[in-house]
Amino acid sequence: MRLAATRIITDDLEPLVTFYERVTDTPAHRLHPLFAEIRTSSGVLAVASSQTVPLLGDGVARARANSSVMLDFLVDDVDALYLTLRDVVEEFVNEPTTMPWGNRSLLFRDPDGNLINFFTPVRIDSDVRAEE
């Protein structure tokens, strides 16, 4: 089994797709007027209009209702990206912060309120001590 994609359901498809194109610097593949994909080397972020929900089942998904899932993106330099994202992102949850588990992390929300984590692994003091 292989996870093929993560899908976000939205009431505002084009603004959300455009947001993800800008923050990932990756063009979307628009497979249908109600569906697009941001394809990366490690996975796919799909964005679908809430108009597709009835095809899946009555009321099985609701736009802007996520409060428990975070999308994690591994990036080369989270600090440099933070500077470029300030003109794109409306709500930052934090500035780049080094986490105890060894990632430098930047949390922000997309236009629908979904939590996004851009992170860069970094060496922490415990790594240096373990090698001595």
Kinemage of the C-alpha trace (Angstrom):
@kinemage 1
@onewidth
@group {chain A} dominant
@subgroup {mainchain}
@vectorlist {calphas} color= white
{ca met a 1} P 0.000 0.000 0.000
{ca arg a 2} L 1.175 3.538 -0.757
{ca leu a 3} L -0.416 6.792 0.329
{ca ala a 4} L -1.201 8.458 -3.011
{ca ala a 5} L -2.399 11.910 -1.980
{ca thr a 6} L -3.774 14.146 0.707
{ca arg a 7} L -6.926 16.014 -0.340
{ca ile a 8} L -8.314 19.295 0.940
{ca ile a 9} L -11.974 20.075 0.320
{ca thr a 10} L -12.627 23.783 -0.157
{ca asp a 11} L -15.439 26.164 -1.024
{ca asp a 12} L -12.930 28.437 -2.820
{ca leu a 13} L -10.903 26.239 -5.164
{ca glu a 14} L -8.944 28.764 -7.237
{ca pro a 15} L -7.706 30.953 -4.358
{ca leu a 16} L -6.597 27.873 -2.397
{ca val a 17} L -4.855 26.276 -5.389
{ca thr a 18} L -3.119 29.566 -6.155
{ca phe a 19} L -1.998 29.822 -2.504
{ca tyr a 20} L -0.404 26.349 -2.617
{ca glu a 21} L 1.226 27.086 -5.978
{ca arg a 22} L 2.817 30.177 -4.448
{ca val a 23} L 3.986 28.676 -1.135
{ca thr a 24} L 5.348 25.501 -2.765
{ca asp a 25} L 6.610 27.211 -5.937
{ca thr a 26} L 4.991 24.330 -7.830
{ca pro a 27} L 2.413 24.667 -10.599
{ca ala a 28} L -0.851 22.818 -10.071
{ca his a 29} L -2.167 20.222 -12.475
{ca arg a 30} L -5.799 21.144 -13.005
{ca leu a 31} L -7.415 17.824 -13.854
{ca his a 32} L -10.955 19.244 -13.827
{ca pro a 33} L -12.522 22.641 -13.060
{ca leu a 34} L -13.349 21.248 -9.585
{ca phe a 35} L -10.038 19.463 -8.860
{ca ala a 36} L -6.304 20.234 -8.921
{ca glu a 37} L -3.097 18.590 -7.717
{ca ile a 38} L 0.223 19.935 -6.475
{ca arg a 39} L 2.674 17.139 -7.296
{ca thr a 40} L 5.947 16.862 -5.411
{ca ser a 41} L 8.670 14.225 -5.510
{ca ser a 42} L 7.290 12.591 -2.368
{ca gly a 43} L 3.539 12.996 -2.680
{ca val a 44} L 0.519 14.822 -4.006
{ca leu a 45} L -1.587 17.515 -2.400
{ca ala a 46} L -5.013 17.458 -4.030
{ca val a 47} L -7.473 20.319 -3.736
{ca ala a 48} L -11.103 19.664 -4.580
{ca ser a 49} L -14.161 21.859 -4.628
{ca ser a 50} L -16.828 21.155 -2.029
{ca gln a 51} L -19.072 20.645 -5.062
{ca thr a 52} L -17.415 17.199 -5.412
{ca val a 53} L -18.533 16.033 -1.961
{ca pro a 54} L -21.958 14.686 -3.061
{ca leu a 55} L -20.108 12.348 -5.442
{ca leu a 56} L -18.332 10.833 -2.414
{ca gly a 57} L -21.392 10.536 -0.196
{ca asp a 58} L -23.847 12.870 1.422
{ca gly a 59} L -22.058 15.159 3.881
{ca val a 60} L -18.885 13.036 4.176
{ca ala a 61} L -16.592 16.091 4.110
{ca arg a 62} L -16.919 19.757 4.983
{ca ala a 63} L -14.712 22.635 3.921
{ca arg a 64} L -12.883 24.693 6.567
{ca ala a 65} L -13.644 22.129 9.300
{ca asn a 66} L -10.147 20.703 9.943
{ca ser a 67} L -8.697 21.178 13.412
{ca ser a 68} L -6.579 18.066 13.818
{ca val a 69} L -4.466 17.505 10.687
{ca met a 70} L -1.245 19.328 9.849
{ca leu a 71} L 0.443 19.243 6.436
{ca asp a 72} L 4.228 18.895 6.778
{ca phe a 73} L 6.553 20.024 3.989
{ca leu a 74} L 10.306 19.327 4.168
{ca val a 75} L 12.127 22.408 2.827
{ca asp a 76} L 15.786 23.305 2.332
{ca asp a 77} L 15.829 26.514 4.381
{ca val a 78} L 12.794 27.398 6.472
{ca asp a 79} L 14.259 30.749 7.529
{ca ala a 80} L 14.777 31.905 3.944
{ca leu a 81} L 11.282 30.748 2.973
{ca tyr a 82} L 9.769 32.634 5.880
{ca leu a 83} L 11.067 35.877 4.410
{ca thr a 84} L 9.490 35.144 1.013
{ca leu a 85} L 6.185 33.904 2.456
{ca arg a 86} L 5.401 37.051 4.439
{ca asp a 87} L 3.749 38.528 1.337
{ca val a 88} L 1.718 35.352 0.681
{ca val a 89} L 0.645 34.024 4.086
{ca glu a 90} L -1.944 35.949 6.086
{ca glu a 91} L -1.706 33.980 9.353
{ca phe a 92} L 1.569 32.748 10.803
{ca val a 93} L 1.201 30.574 13.904
{ca asn a 94} L 4.870 31.058 14.747
{ca glu a 95} L 8.121 32.292 13.270
{ca pro a 96} L 10.852 29.742 12.491
{ca thr a 97} L 11.482 27.860 15.737
{ca thr a 98} L 13.860 25.016 16.564
{ca met a 99} L 11.864 22.123 18.003
{ca pro a 100} L 13.241 19.711 20.637
{ca trp a 101} L 13.104 16.816 18.125
{ca gly a 102} L 15.547 18.537 15.767
{ca asn a 103} L 13.465 20.391 13.185
{ca arg a 104} L 13.429 24.097 12.531
{ca ser a 105} L 9.735 24.651 11.974
{ca leu a 106} L 7.480 27.384 10.575
{ca leu a 107} L 3.739 27.023 11.204
{ca phe a 108} L 1.113 28.956 9.291
{ca arg a 109} L -2.454 28.601 8.050
{ca asp a 110} L -3.708 28.403 4.500
{ca pro a 111} L -6.694 30.553 3.455
{ca asp a 112} L -9.106 27.822 4.655
{ca gly a 113} L -7.456 27.665 8.092
{ca asn a 114} L -5.568 24.383 7.589
{ca leu a 115} L -2.310 24.172 9.553
{ca ile a 116} L 0.866 23.986 7.456
{ca asn a 117} L 4.336 23.136 8.778
{ca phe a 118} L 7.411 23.942 6.723
{ca phe a 119} L 10.431 22.366 8.402
{ca thr a 120} L 14.165 21.886 7.971
{ca pro a 121} L 16.072 19.277 10.000
{ca val a 122} L 18.881 20.789 12.058
{ca arg a 123} L 21.560 19.462 14.345
{ca ile a 124} L 20.751 19.945 18.010
{ca asp a 125} L 23.103 19.796 20.991
{ca ser a 126} L 22.041 16.265 21.910
{ca asp a 127} L 23.224 15.065 18.444
{ca val a 128} L 26.667 16.557 19.049
{ca arg a 129} L 26.896 15.024 22.546
{ca ala a 130} L 25.851 11.602 21.243
{ca glu a 131} L 28.704 11.611 18.731
{ca glu a 132} L 31.398 12.479 21.305
